[in-house]
Amino acid sequence: ALRQTTEKLFAEGVIASDMAIWQREAAAAVERLLPKVQSRILLSSHRHQVMARKLRDIVAQASAMLGEQARLSAFRPVGLELGFGPDAPLPPLSLDLGSGRAMDIAGRIDRVDAAETPEGLLLRILDYKSGAVKLKLEEVAHGLTLQMLTYLDVVVTHAPHWLGKPAEPAGVLYFHVRNPLLPTANGMSPNEAQAAMLKQFRMQGLVLADGEAVRLMDVSLAGDGSAKSSVVPVEIKKDGTFSARSQIADRQQWNVLRSSVRSQIRKIGKRIVSGDVSIAPYRMD
């Protein structure tokens, strides 16, 4: 439903339109898709009808926030539910395992956004999640969280053939799909409610430590002075530098991350072909 809504409204050029348009389109997309869900099981009882209504509300609210984020951003989708692998729009990510063996990584990416800069093309990954998720680098280092950075590696690697020009990483971001309640003691105006809701949908992840790239993701940061983005996990101090709370990585760090993820995947591949099926639980926190 999110793909259909985003695809339709971006194609029609109604990015800056009222959020109600995004909500209506999302609700219509859910209605079209509901009958296909488990042979109409969602429509088979009053309980399931309530679940269907909640689903419509969640997708409509999330779509409205996607529309508002798009209004504040120069990044535009270049791939929605983009597959990579055999018989997919993009080739697999192929890794040499040594001893004449290789491993192909295949998958599907929720959304790829691009923006043009004087220095070249930037690409970022958006992943829709039903729960709150953050990118923890310690989990990447131990091979526990590889999905998003693998997606980024795929699109950057294949950008020259796919988009006709090389590209650099701009970020990986999680979008939490939900319909949150806004706590308030004394009520709020519609504009205040909209601003508060946008903050509720602030994406988490990691973005390029470049002022111009960040401002392309949130044009409201273009002015002078300190500011906290309502779109991406970045805060800019009065002197124009990033605060310690900003979730950022510079170009060299992105290269290290891509190399580290490939190394982790190769290790996993070598364990697979060697027949390693050991049970190895891990403890978090």
MIDOSE-1310 file (N, C-alpha, C; in nm, 2 decimals, decimal comma, always signed):
residues 285
alrq	+0,08/-0,12/+0,00/+0,00/+0,00/+0,00/+0,09/+0,13/+0,00; +0,20/+0,12/+0,08/+0,29/+0,24/+0,08/+0,35/+0,26/-0,05; +0,39/+0,14/-0,11/+0,46/+0,15/-0,25/+0,36/+0,21/-0,35; +0,24/+0,16/-0,35/+0,14/+0,21/-0,45/+0,11/+0,36/-0,43
ttek	+0,10/+0,40/-0,30/+0,07/+0,54/-0,27/+0,18/+0,63/-0,32; +0,30/+0,59/-0,28/+0,42/+0,67/-0,31/+0,44/+0,68/-0,46; +0,43/+0,57/-0,52/+0,45/+0,56/-0,67/+0,35/+0,65/-0,74; +0,23/+0,65/-0,70/+0,12/+0,72/-0,77/+0,14/+0,87/-0,75
lfae	+0,16/+0,92/-0,63/+0,16/+1,06/-0,60/+0,29/+1,12/-0,65; +0,40/+1,05/-0,64/+0,53/+1,11/-0,70/+0,52/+1,12/-0,85; +0,45/+1,02/-0,91/+0,44/+1,02/-1,06/+0,35/+1,14/-1,10; +0,25/+1,17/-1,02/+0,16/+1,28/-1,05/+0,21/+1,42/-1,01
gvia	+0,32/+1,42/-0,94/+0,38/+1,54/-0,90/+0,31/+1,62/-0,79; +0,24/+1,55/-0,70/+0,16/+1,61/-0,60/+0,23/+1,61/-0,46; +0,37/+1,61/-0,46/+0,44/+1,59/-0,34/+0,41/+1,70/-0,24; +0,39/+1,82/-0,28/+0,37/+1,93/-0,18/+0,22/+1,95/-0,15
sdma	+0,14/+1,86/-0,19/+0,00/+1,88/-0,16/-0,04/+1,85/-0,02; -0,16/+1,88/+0,02/-0,21/+1,86/+0,15/-0,20/+1,71/+0,19; -0,17/+1,69/+0,32/-0,15/+1,55/+0,37/-0,27/+1,47/+0,35; -0,39/+1,53/+0,35/-0,51/+1,46/+0,33/-0,52/+1,38/+0,20
iwqr	-0,45/+1,43/+0,10/-0,44/+1,36/-0,03/-0,37/+1,23/-0,01; -0,25/+1,24/+0,06/-0,18/+1,12/+0,09/-0,26/+1,02/+0,17; -0,33/+1,07/+0,27/-0,42/+0,98/+0,35/-0,52/+0,91/+0,26; -0,59/+0,99/+0,18/-0,70/+0,93/+0,09/-0,64/+0,82/+0,00
eaaa	-0,53/+0,85/-0,06/-0,47/+0,76/-0,16/-0,42/+0,63/-0,08; -0,37/+0,65/+0,04/-0,32/+0,53/+0,11/-0,44/+0,44/+0,15; -0,55/+0,51/+0,20/-0,67/+0,43/+0,24/-0,73/+0,36/+0,12; -0,73/+0,42/+0,00/-0,78/+0,35/-0,12/-0,69/+0,23/-0,16
aver	-0,56/+0,25/-0,14/-0,46/+0,14/-0,17/-0,49/+0,02/-0,08; -0,51/+0,05/+0,05/-0,54/-0,06/+0,15/-0,67/-0,13/+0,11; -0,77/-0,05/+0,07/-0,90/-0,11/+0,03/-0,88/-0,21/-0,09; -0,79/-0,17/-0,18/-0,77/-0,25/-0,30/-0,70/-0,38/-0,26
llpk	-0,61/-0,37/-0,16/-0,53/-0,49/-0,12/-0,59/-0,58/-0,02; -0,68/-0,53/+0,06/-0,74/-0,61/+0,17/-0,80/-0,74/+0,12; -0,88/-0,74/+0,01/-0,94/-0,87/-0,04/-0,83/-0,97/-0,07; -0,71/-0,93/-0,10/-0,61/-1,03/-0,14/-0,53/-1,09/-0,02
vqsr	-0,56/-1,03/+0,10/-0,49/-1,07/+0,22/-0,55/-1,20/+0,28; -0,48/-1,31/+0,27/-0,52/-1,44/+0,32/-0,67/-1,47/+0,28; -0,70/-1,46/+0,16/-0,83/-1,50/+0,10/-0,94/-1,43/+0,18; -0,93/-1,30/+0,20/-1,03/-1,22/+0,27/-1,05/-1,25/+0,41
ills	-0,95/-1,30/+0,48/-0,97/-1,34/+0,62/-0,99/-1,21/+0,71; -0,94/-1,10/+0,66/-0,95/-0,97/+0,74/-1,10/-0,92/+0,73; -1,18/-0,97/+0,63/-1,31/-0,93/+0,62/-1,41/-1,03/+0,67; -1,37/-1,14/+0,73/-1,46/-1,25/+0,76/-1,53/-1,24/+0,90
shrh	-1,50/-1,14/+0,98/-1,57/-1,12/+1,11/-1,56/-0,98/+1,15; -1,64/-0,94/+1,25/-1,63/-0,81/+1,31/-1,50/-0,77/+1,36; -1,43/-0,87/+1,42/-1,30/-0,85/+1,48/-1,20/-0,81/+1,36; -1,21/-0,89/+1,26/-1,12/-0,86/+1,15/-1,15/-0,73/+1,07
qvma	-1,28/-0,69/+1,08/-1,31/-0,56/+1,02/-1,25/-0,45/+1,10; -1,25/-0,47/+1,23/-1,18/-0,37/+1,32/-1,03/-0,36/+1,28; -0,97/-0,48/+1,27/-0,83/-0,49/+1,23/-0,80/-0,42/+1,10; -0,90/-0,44/+1,00/-0,88/-0,38/+0,87/-0,89/-0,23/+0,88
rklr	-0,98/-0,18/+0,97/-0,99/-0,03/+0,99/-0,87/+0,03/+1,05; -0,81/-0,04/+1,15/-0,69/+0,00/+1,21/-0,57/+0,00/+1,11; -0,57/-0,10/+1,02/-0,47/-0,10/+0,92/-0,48/+0,02/+0,83; -0,60/+0,05/+0,79/-0,62/+0,17/+0,70/-0,57/+0,29/+0,77
diva	-0,60/+0,31/+0,90/-0,56/+0,43/+0,98/-0,41/+0,44/+0,99; -0,35/+0,32/+1,01/-0,20/+0,32/+1,03/-0,13/+0,36/+0,90; -0,18/+0,30/+0,79/-0,11/+0,32/+0,66/-0,14/+0,46/+0,61; -0,26/+0,51/+0,64/-0,30/+0,65/+0,60/-0,21/+0,75/+0,67
qasa	-0,20/+0,73/+0,81/-0,12/+0,83/+0,88/+0,03/+0,82/+0,84; +0,08/+0,70/+0,82/+0,22/+0,68/+0,78/+0,24/+0,75/+0,64; +0,15/+0,73/+0,55/+0,16/+0,79/+0,42/+0,16/+0,94/+0,42; +0,07/+1,00/+0,51/+0,07/+1,14/+0,53/+0,21/+1,19/+0,57
mlge	+0,27/+1,12/+0,66/+0,40/+1,16/+0,71/+0,51/+1,15/+0,60; +0,50/+1,04/+0,52/+0,59/+1,02/+0,41/+0,57/+1,14/+0,31; +0,45/+1,19/+0,29/+0,43/+1,30/+0,21/+0,49/+1,43/+0,26; +0,47/+1,45/+0,39/+0,53/+1,57/+0,46/+0,68/+1,56/+0,45
qarl	+0,74/+1,45/+0,47/+0,89/+1,43/+0,46/+0,93/+1,46/+0,32; +0,86/+1,41/+0,22/+0,89/+1,44/+0,08/+0,89/+1,59/+0,05; +0,79/+1,66/+0,11/+0,78/+1,80/+0,09/+0,91/+1,87/+0,14; +0,97/+1,82/+0,25/+1,09/+1,88/+0,31/+1,22/+1,83/+0,25
safr	+1,21/+1,75/+0,15/+1,33/+1,68/+0,10/+1,35/+1,70/-0,05; +1,48/+1,70/-0,09/+1,52/+1,70/-0,23/+1,54/+1,56/-0,28; +1,55/+1,47/-0,19/+1,56/+1,33/-0,24/+1,43/+1,28/-0,29; +1,44/+1,20/-0,40/+1,32/+1,14/-0,47/+1,34/+0,99/-0,49
pvgl	+1,23/+0,91/-0,48/+1,25/+0,77/-0,50/+1,29/+0,74/-0,65; +1,39/+0,65/-0,66/+1,43/+0,59/-0,79/+1,40/+0,44/-0,79; +1,36/+0,38/-0,68/+1,33/+0,24/-0,67/+1,24/+0,21/-0,56; +1,13/+0,14/-0,58/+1,03/+0,10/-0,48/+1,01/-0,05/-0,49
elgf	+1,03/-0,11/-0,37/+1,03/-0,26/-0,37/+1,12/-0,31/-0,48; +1,24/-0,26/-0,48/+1,34/-0,29/-0,58/+1,41/-0,42/-0,55; +1,40/-0,52/-0,64/+1,46/-0,65/-0,63/+1,60/-0,65/-0,68; +1,69/-0,74/-0,62/+1,82/-0,77/-0,67/+1,84/-0,92/-0,66
gpda	+1,90/-0,97/-0,77/+1,92/-1,12/-0,77/+1,88/-1,17/-0,91; +1,87/-1,30/-0,92/+1,83/-1,36/-1,05/+1,69/-1,31/-1,09; +1,68/-1,28/-1,22/+1,56/-1,23/-1,28/+1,50/-1,11/-1,21; +1,59/-1,03/-1,15/+1,54/-0,90/-1,08/+1,60/-0,78/-1,15
plpp	+1,55/-0,66/-1,13/+1,60/-0,54/-1,20/+1,75/-0,52/-1,18; +1,80/-0,56/-1,06/+1,94/-0,54/-1,03/+2,00/-0,68/-1,01; +2,13/-0,69/-1,05/+2,20/-0,82/-1,03/+2,22/-0,85/-0,88; +2,25/-0,97/-0,85/+2,28/-1,00/-0,71/+2,42/-0,93/-0,67
lsld	+2,44/-0,93/-0,54/+2,57/-0,89/-0,49/+2,66/-1,02/-0,48; +2,76/-1,03/-0,57/+2,84/-1,15/-0,57/+2,96/-1,14/-0,50; +2,99/-1,23/-0,41/+3,11/-1,23/-0,32/+3,19/-1,36/-0,34; +3,32/-1,34/-0,36/+3,41/-1,46/-0,38/+3,44/-1,52/-0,24
lgsg	+3,42/-1,65/-0,22/+3,45/-1,71/-0,10/+3,58/-1,79/-0,10; +3,65/-1,78/-0,21/+3,78/-1,86/-0,22/+3,75/-2,00/-0,26; +3,86/-2,07/-0,30/+3,85/-2,21/-0,33/+3,75/-2,24/-0,44; +3,74/-2,14/-0,54/+3,65/-2,16/-0,65/+3,50/-2,15/-0,61
ramd	+3,47/-2,10/-0,50/+3,33/-2,08/-0,46/+3,29/-1,93/-0,45; +3,16/-1,91/-0,47/+3,11/-1,77/-0,47/+2,97/-1,77/-0,41; +2,93/-1,66/-0,35/+2,79/-1,65/-0,30/+2,72/-1,53/-0,36; +2,60/-1,55/-0,40/+2,52/-1,44/-0,45/+2,42/-1,40/-0,35
iagr	+2,41/-1,27/-0,32/+2,31/-1,22/-0,22/+2,19/-1,16/-0,30; +2,07/-1,20/-0,26/+1,95/-1,15/-0,33/+1,86/-1,10/-0,23; +1,77/-1,01/-0,27/+1,67/-0,95/-0,18/+1,58/-0,85/-0,25; +1,51/-0,78/-0,16/+1,42/-0,67/-0,21/+1,43/-0,55/-0,12
idrv	+1,45/-0,43/-0,18/+1,46/-0,31/-0,10/+1,33/-0,23/-0,10; +1,28/-0,19/+0,02/+1,16/-0,12/+0,02/+1,16/+0,01/-0,06; +1,27/+0,09/-0,05/+1,27/+0,22/-0,12/+1,42/+0,27/-0,13; +1,45/+0,32/-0,25/+1,58/+0,38/-0,27/+1,55/+0,53/-0,32
daae	+1,62/+0,62/-0,25/+1,60/+0,76/-0,29/+1,73/+0,82/-0,35; +1,72/+0,91/-0,43/+1,84/+0,98/-0,49/+1,83/+1,13/-0,49; +1,95/+1,19/-0,49/+1,96/+1,34/-0,50/+2,08/+1,38/-0,57; +2,07/+1,47/-0,66/+2,19/+1,52/-0,73/+2,26/+1,64/-0,65
tpeg	+2,39/+1,63/-0,65/+2,47/+1,74/-0,58/+2,58/+1,78/-0,68; +2,64/+1,89/-0,66/+2,76/+1,93/-0,74/+2,87/+1,83/-0,74; +2,88/+1,75/-0,63/+2,98/+1,65/-0,63/+2,94/+1,51/-0,69; +2,81/+1,50/-0,72/+2,77/+1,38/-0,78/+2,64/+1,33/-0,72
lllr	+2,60/+1,20/-0,76/+2,47/+1,15/-0,72/+2,48/+1,08/-0,58; +2,38/+1,11/-0,49/+2,38/+1,05/-0,36/+2,26/+0,95/-0,36; +2,28/+0,84/-0,29/+2,17/+0,74/-0,27/+2,15/+0,71/-0,13; +2,02/+0,69/-0,09/+1,99/+0,65/+0,05/+1,89/+0,54/+0,04
ildy	+1,89/+0,45/+0,15/+1,79/+0,34/+0,16/+1,69/+0,38/+0,27; +1,56/+0,35/+0,24/+1,45/+0,36/+0,33/+1,39/+0,23/+0,35; +1,37/+0,19/+0,48/+1,31/+0,06/+0,51/+1,19/+0,08/+0,60; +1,08/+0,03/+0,56/+0,96/+0,04/+0,64/+0,95/-0,06/+0,75
ksga	+0,94/-0,02/+0,88/+0,93/-0,12/+0,99/+0,81/-0,10/+1,07; +0,75/-0,21/+1,12/+0,64/-0,21/+1,21/+0,67/-0,17/+1,35; +0,80/-0,18/+1,39/+0,84/-0,14/+1,52/+0,96/-0,04/+1,51; +0,99/+0,01/+1,63/+1,10/+0,11/+1,64/+1,23/+0,04/+1,63
vklk	+1,32/+0,08/+1,53/+1,45/+0,02/+1,51/+1,55/+0,13/+1,50; +1,67/+0,10/+1,55/+1,78/+0,19/+1,53/+1,90/+0,10/+1,48; +1,99/+0,17/+1,40/+2,11/+0,10/+1,35/+2,22/+0,11/+1,46; +2,25/-0,01/+1,51/+2,36/-0,01/+1,61/+2,49/-0,07/+1,55
leev	+2,59/+0,01/+1,55/+2,71/-0,03/+1,48/+2,78/-0,15/+1,55; +2,76/-0,17/+1,68/+2,81/-0,29/+1,74/+2,75/-0,41/+1,69; +2,62/-0,40/+1,65/+2,55/-0,52/+1,59/+2,60/-0,54/+1,45; +2,63/-0,44/+1,38/+2,70/-0,45/+1,25/+2,83/-0,52/+1,26
ahgl	+2,91/-0,47/+1,35/+3,05/-0,53/+1,37/+3,04/-0,68/+1,40; +2,94/-0,73/+1,47/+2,93/-0,87/+1,51/+2,84/-0,95/+1,41; +2,81/-0,88/+1,30/+2,73/-0,95/+1,19/+2,59/-0,98/+1,22; +2,53/-0,90/+1,32/+2,39/-0,92/+1,36/+2,29/-0,84/+1,28
tlqm	+2,34/-0,72/+1,23/+2,26/-0,63/+1,15/+2,33/-0,59/+1,02; +2,30/-0,67/+0,92/+2,37/-0,65/+0,79/+2,27/-0,60/+0,68; +2,14/-0,61/+0,70/+2,05/-0,59/+0,59/+2,06/-0,46/+0,52; +2,05/-0,35/+0,60/+2,04/-0,21/+0,54/+2,17/-0,18/+0,47
ltyl	+2,28/-0,21/+0,53/+2,41/-0,17/+0,47/+2,44/-0,26/+0,35; +2,39/-0,38/+0,35/+2,40/-0,46/+0,23/+2,32/-0,40/+0,11; +2,19/-0,36/+0,15/+2,11/-0,29/+0,05/+2,19/-0,17/-0,01; +2,25/-0,09/+0,07/+2,32/+0,03/+0,03/+2,43/-0,01/-0,06
dvvv	+2,51/-0,11/-0,02/+2,62/-0,16/-0,10/+2,57/-0,20/-0,24; +2,46/-0,27/-0,25/+2,40/-0,32/-0,37/+2,37/-0,20/-0,47; +2,30/-0,10/-0,42/+2,26/+0,01/-0,51/+2,38/+0,10/-0,55; +2,47/+0,12/-0,46/+2,59/+0,20/-0,49/+2,68/+0,12/-0,59
thap	+2,70/-0,01/-0,57/+2,78/-0,09/-0,66/+2,72/-0,09/-0,80; +2,59/-0,10/-0,81/+2,53/-0,12/-0,95/+2,48/+0,02/-1,00; +2,50/+0,13/-0,94/+2,45/+0,26/-0,98/+2,50/+0,29/-1,12; +2,62/+0,27/-1,16/+2,67/+0,31/-1,30/+2,58/+0,24/-1,41
hwlg	+2,55/+0,11/-1,39/+2,47/+0,04/-1,49/+2,32/+0,07/-1,48; +2,28/+0,08/-1,35/+2,13/+0,10/-1,32/+2,09/+0,25/-1,35; +2,16/+0,34/-1,30/+2,12/+0,48/-1,31/+2,21/+0,56/-1,41; +2,31/+0,50/-1,47/+2,39/+0,56/-1,57/+2,50/+0,65/-1,52
kpae	+2,53/+0,65/-1,39/+2,63/+0,73/-1,33/+2,67/+0,67/-1,19; +2,80/+0,69/-1,15/+2,83/+0,64/-1,02/+2,76/+0,72/-0,91; +2,75/+0,66/-0,79/+2,68/+0,72/-0,68/+2,76/+0,70/-0,55; +2,73/+0,78/-0,45/+2,79/+0,77/-0,32/+2,68/+0,75/-0,21
pagv	+2,71/+0,68/-0,10/+2,61/+0,66/+0,01/+2,57/+0,79/+0,07; +2,44/+0,81/+0,09/+2,39/+0,92/+0,16/+2,33/+0,88/+0,30; +2,29/+0,75/+0,31/+2,24/+0,71/+0,44/+2,15/+0,59/+0,43; +2,12/+0,53/+0,55/+2,03/+0,42/+0,56/+1,93/+0,46/+0,67
lyfh	+1,80/+0,46/+0,65/+1,70/+0,51/+0,74/+1,58/+0,41/+0,76; +1,54/+0,40/+0,88/+1,42/+0,32/+0,92/+1,30/+0,42/+0,93; +1,19/+0,38/+0,87/+1,07/+0,46/+0,88/+0,97/+0,37/+0,96; +0,93/+0,41/+1,08/+0,84/+0,34/+1,17/+0,69/+0,36/+1,12
vrnp	+0,63/+0,25/+1,07/+0,49/+0,26/+1,02/+0,40/+0,24/+1,14; +0,32/+0,35/+1,18/+0,23/+0,34/+1,29/+0,14/+0,46/+1,29; +0,05/+0,46/+1,39/-0,05/+0,57/+1,40/-0,04/+0,61/+1,55; +0,06/+0,69/+1,59/+0,08/+0,72/+1,73/-0,02/+0,82/+1,79
llpt	-0,04/+0,82/+1,92/-0,12/+0,92/+1,99/-0,03/+1,04/+2,03; -0,08/+1,16/+2,03/+0,00/+1,27/+2,07/-0,04/+1,31/+2,22; +0,05/+1,30/+2,31/+0,01/+1,34/+2,45/+0,02/+1,49/+2,46; -0,09/+1,55/+2,53/-0,09/+1,69/+2,55/-0,17/+1,72/+2,67
angm	-0,13/+1,82/+2,75/-0,20/+1,86/+2,87/-0,31/+1,96/+2,84; -0,28/+2,05/+2,75/-0,37/+2,17/+2,73/-0,42/+2,18/+2,58; -0,41/+2,07/+2,51/-0,45/+2,08/+2,37/-0,35/+2,15/+2,28; -0,37/+2,14/+2,15/-0,27/+2,20/+2,06/-0,35/+2,24/+1,93
spne	-0,29/+2,34/+1,86/-0,35/+2,38/+1,73/-0,32/+2,28/+1,63; -0,39/+2,28/+1,51/-0,36/+2,19/+1,40/-0,22/+2,19/+1,36; -0,16/+2,32/+1,35/-0,02/+2,33/+1,31/+0,07/+2,27/+1,41; +0,04/+2,29/+1,54/+0,13/+2,23/+1,64/+0,12/+2,08/+1,64
aqaa	-0,01/+2,03/+1,61/-0,02/+1,88/+1,61/+0,05/+1,82/+1,49; +0,05/+1,89/+1,38/+0,12/+1,84/+1,26/+0,27/+1,84/+1,29; +0,33/+1,94/+1,35/+0,47/+1,95/+1,38/+0,51/+1,84/+1,48; +0,42/+1,82/+1,58/+0,44/+1,71/+1,68/+0,44/+1,57/+1,62
mlkq	+0,34/+1,55/+1,52/+0,33/+1,42/+1,46/+0,45/+1,40/+1,37; +0,50/+1,50/+1,30/+0,62/+1,48/+1,22/+0,74/+1,44/+1,30; +0,75/+1,49/+1,42/+0,86/+1,45/+1,51/+0,85/+1,31/+1,55; +0,72/+1,26/+1,57/+0,70/+1,12/+1,61/+0,75/+1,03/+1,50
frmq	+0,75/+1,07/+1,37/+0,79/+0,99/+1,26/+0,94/+1,02/+1,22; +1,01/+1,09/+1,30/+1,15/+1,12/+1,27/+1,22/+0,98/+1,24; +1,29/+0,97/+1,13/+1,35/+0,84/+1,09/+1,48/+0,82/+1,17; +1,51/+0,70/+1,19/+1,64/+0,66/+1,26/+1,73/+0,59/+1,16
glvl	+1,86/+0,58/+1,19/+1,95/+0,52/+1,11/+2,09/+0,58/+1,11; +2,14/+0,61/+0,99/+2,27/+0,67/+0,98/+2,28/+0,75/+0,85; +2,33/+0,87/+0,85/+2,33/+0,96/+0,73/+2,47/+1,01/+0,71; +2,50/+1,06/+0,59/+2,63/+1,11/+0,55/+2,65/+1,24/+0,63
adge	+2,77/+1,25/+0,69/+2,81/+1,36/+0,77/+2,86/+1,48/+0,67; +2,76/+1,53/+0,60/+2,78/+1,64/+0,51/+2,67/+1,73/+0,52; +2,70/+1,86/+0,55/+2,59/+1,96/+0,57/+2,50/+1,97/+0,45; +2,55/+1,97/+0,33/+2,47/+1,99/+0,21/+2,38/+1,87/+0,19
avrl	+2,43/+1,75/+0,21/+2,36/+1,63/+0,20/+2,24/+1,62/+0,30; +2,27/+1,66/+0,42/+2,17/+1,66/+0,53/+2,06/+1,76/+0,49; +2,10/+1,88/+0,45/+2,00/+1,98/+0,41/+1,91/+1,94/+0,29; +1,96/+1,85/+0,21/+1,88/+1,80/+0,10/+1,78/+1,70/+0,15
mdvs	+1,80/+1,65/+0,27/+1,70/+1,56/+0,33/+1,60/+1,63/+0,42; +1,64/+1,75/+0,46/+1,55/+1,84/+0,54/+1,58/+1,98/+0,51; +1,50/+2,04/+0,42/+1,53/+2,18/+0,37/+1,50/+2,28/+0,48; +1,43/+2,24/+0,59/+1,41/+2,33/+0,70/+1,54/+2,36/+0,78
lagd	+1,64/+2,29/+0,75/+1,77/+2,31/+0,82/+1,86/+2,41/+0,74; +1,81/+2,47/+0,64/+1,89/+2,56/+0,55/+1,93/+2,68/+0,62; +1,86/+2,73/+0,72/+1,89/+2,86/+0,78/+2,01/+2,85/+0,88; +2,06/+2,96/+0,92/+2,17/+2,97/+1,02/+2,12/+2,94/+1,16
gsak	+2,21/+2,90/+1,24/+2,18/+2,87/+1,38/+2,16/+2,73/+1,41; +2,14/+2,69/+1,54/+2,12/+2,55/+1,57/+1,99/+2,50/+1,53; +1,98/+2,37/+1,50/+1,85/+2,32/+1,46/+1,85/+2,17/+1,48; +1,73/+2,11/+1,51/+1,72/+1,97/+1,51/+1,62/+1,92/+1,41
ssvv	+1,66/+1,83/+1,32/+1,58/+1,79/+1,21/+1,46/+1,71/+1,27; +1,34/+1,73/+1,21/+1,23/+1,65/+1,24/+1,21/+1,53/+1,14; +1,31/+1,52/+1,05/+1,30/+1,42/+0,94/+1,40/+1,31/+0,96; +1,53/+1,35/+0,98/+1,64/+1,26/+0,99/+1,71/+1,28/+1,13
pvei	+1,79/+1,18/+1,17/+1,85/+1,18/+1,31/+1,97/+1,27/+1,32; +1,95/+1,40/+1,30/+2,06/+1,50/+1,29/+2,03/+1,62/+1,37; +2,13/+1,67/+1,44/+2,12/+1,80/+1,51/+2,24/+1,89/+1,47; +2,21/+2,01/+1,43/+2,32/+2,10/+1,39/+2,34/+2,21/+1,50
kkdg	+2,46/+2,23/+1,54/+2,49/+2,33/+1,64/+2,50/+2,47/+1,58; +2,51/+2,57/+1,66/+2,51/+2,71/+1,62/+2,63/+2,74/+1,53; +2,75/+2,66/+1,55/+2,86/+2,69/+1,47/+2,86/+2,61/+1,34; +2,75/+2,54/+1,31/+2,73/+2,47/+1,19/+2,78/+2,32/+1,19
tfsa	+2,84/+2,28/+1,30/+2,88/+2,14/+1,31/+2,77/+2,05/+1,37; +2,79/+1,92/+1,36/+2,69/+1,83/+1,40/+2,71/+1,80/+1,55; +2,60/+1,79/+1,62/+2,60/+1,76/+1,77/+2,64/+1,61/+1,78; +2,68/+1,58/+1,91/+2,72/+1,44/+1,94/+2,60/+1,34/+1,93
rsqi	+2,48/+1,39/+1,93/+2,36/+1,31/+1,92/+2,33/+1,27/+1,78; +2,39/+1,34/+1,68/+2,36/+1,31/+1,54/+2,41/+1,17/+1,50; +2,33/+1,10/+1,42/+2,37/+0,97/+1,38/+2,43/+0,98/+1,24; +2,56/+1,00/+1,23/+2,63/+1,04/+1,11/+2,75/+0,95/+1,09
adrq	+2,80/+0,95/+0,96/+2,92/+0,88/+0,92/+2,98/+0,96/+0,81; +3,11/+0,98/+0,81/+3,17/+1,05/+0,69/+3,20/+0,95/+0,58; +3,25/+1,00/+0,47/+3,27/+0,92/+0,35/+3,36/+0,80/+0,38; +3,47/+0,83/+0,45/+3,56/+0,72/+0,48/+3,50/+0,62/+0,57
qwnv	+3,42/+0,66/+0,66/+3,35/+0,56/+0,75/+3,25/+0,48/+0,67; +3,18/+0,54/+0,57/+3,09/+0,46/+0,49/+3,16/+0,35/+0,41; +3,28/+0,39/+0,36/+3,36/+0,29/+0,29/+3,40/+0,17/+0,39; +3,44/+0,21/+0,51/+3,48/+0,11/+0,61/+3,35/+0,02/+0,64
lrss	+3,24/+0,08/+0,66/+3,12/+0,00/+0,68/+3,08/-0,09/+0,57; +3,09/-0,05/+0,45/+3,06/-0,14/+0,33/+3,16/-0,25/+0,33; +3,29/-0,22/+0,35/+3,39/-0,33/+0,35/+3,37/-0,43/+0,47; +3,33/-0,37/+0,58/+3,31/-0,46/+0,70/+3,19/-0,55/+0,68
vrsq	+3,08/-0,50/+0,62/+2,96/-0,58/+0,59/+3,00/-0,69/+0,49; +3,07/-0,66/+0,39/+3,11/-0,76/+0,29/+3,20/-0,87/+0,36; +3,29/-0,83/+0,45/+3,37/-0,93/+0,52/+3,28/-1,02/+0,61; +3,18/-0,96/+0,67/+3,10/-1,04/+0,76/+3,02/-1,14/+0,67
irki	+2,97/-1,10/+0,56/+2,89/-1,19/+0,47/+2,98/-1,30/+0,42; +3,10/-1,27/+0,38/+3,20/-1,37/+0,34/+3,22/-1,47/+0,45; +3,23/-1,43/+0,57/+3,25/-1,52/+0,68/+3,13/-1,62/+0,70; +3,02/-1,56/+0,69/+2,89/-1,64/+0,70/+2,89/-1,74/+0,58
gkri	+2,92/-1,69/+0,46/+2,92/-1,78/+0,34/+3,02/-1,90/+0,36; +3,14/-1,87/+0,41/+3,24/-1,97/+0,43/+3,19/-2,07/+0,53; +3,12/-2,02/+0,64/+3,07/-2,12/+0,74/+2,96/-2,21/+0,67; +2,88/-2,15/+0,59/+2,77/-2,23/+0,52/+2,83/-2,34/+0,44
vsgd	+2,93/-2,30/+0,35/+2,98/-2,41/+0,26/+3,07/-2,51/+0,33; +3,12/-2,47/+0,45/+3,20/-2,57/+0,53/+3,11/-2,66/+0,61; +2,98/-2,64/+0,61/+2,88/-2,72/+0,69/+2,87/-2,69/+0,83; +2,91/-2,56/+0,87/+2,89/-2,52/+1,01/+2,75/-2,49/+1,04
vsia	+2,69/-2,58/+1,13/+2,55/-2,56/+1,17/+2,54/-2,55/+1,32; +2,65/-2,50/+1,38/+2,65/-2,49/+1,53/+2,55/-2,39/+1,58; +2,50/-2,42/+1,70/+2,40/-2,33/+1,76/+2,49/-2,23/+1,84; +2,47/-2,10/+1,81/+2,56/-2,00/+1,87/+2,47/-1,88/+1,91
pyrm	+2,40/-1,89/+2,03/+2,32/-1,78/+2,07/+2,41/-1,66/+2,12; +2,35/-1,54/+2,12/+2,43/-1,42/+2,16/+2,34/-1,35/+2,27; +2,41/-1,27/+2,35/+2,34/-1,20/+2,46/+2,35/-1,05/+2,42; +2,24/-0,98/+2,43/+2,23/-0,84/+2,41/+2,20/-0,77/+2,54
d	+2,27/-0,66/+2,57/+2,25/-0,58/+2,69/+2,24/-0,67/+2,82
